[in-house]
Amino acid sequence: MTQDADILVDARGHRCPVPTLKLRRALERAAAGAVVRLIADDPMARIDVPHFAGQVGATVLETGELEGAATFRVRKAG
């Protein structure tokens, strides 16, 4: 379940690498420890998002589905 404090990034309709780039921008702007919720319908996001999170030291807290799209809750390091 999403918390009210999550930063929402809706990347539905965008193809690789745009969902990951949108997530990167949101994390760069967020405070340390903030949680970003990404919604993406590009199938590659299921591979790209966890890989990207590992590269930048972020943590994927949760993955799920919403209306045929993948959802990710990602906590910024710090």
C-alpha positions, 0 to 999 in steps of 0.5 A: 500500500502506498503511503501519502509521503511517496513521490509519485512518478507516472511513466506510463506510455513511455518506453525505455529508458524514459521510466528509469530517467524519470525515476533518476530525476525524482530521486535526485530532487528528493531528500535522503530517505524519501520514497518514490513510487514509479508506475511504468507500463514498459516491460523493460522497467521490471529489469531496468528499475531494480538494476538502476536502484542497485547502481545508485544505492537506492532500495526497491521496497516493493513491486506490484501491479496497477491496471496492467502497469508495474509499480515500484516503491524505491527509497533513496539512500541516506 
